[in-house]
């Protein structure tokens, strides 16, 4: 689960900040800050669903801005997937929406 969370955050930040012709954003990039596997691991071990959702939302907000906002086709779909993530009430229920977000973000990168 921690790897899935970290990957969604990484793809969001890549979408928001990575530019063509420059070094790619990697997992150990300082930009990842509080979105690394250890932080997510702590939240997962604490079963802190609200904390996980909040931490992921920070990255997804940047991704939404990068695709032009909620009124774009890409933004509308990103918001739909984000809403599914926020509907989850347990850590296990987060897995499916996180997988969908991971796939979507990877596709639009």
Secondary structure as UniProt FT lines:
FT   HELIX           2..17
FT   TURN            20..21
FT   TURN            27..28
FT   HELIX           30..32
FT   TURN            33..34
FT   HELIX           37..45
FT   TURN            46..47
FT   HELIX           49..66
FT   TURN            67..68
FT   TURN            70..71
FT   HELIX           73..87
FT   HELIX           91..108
//
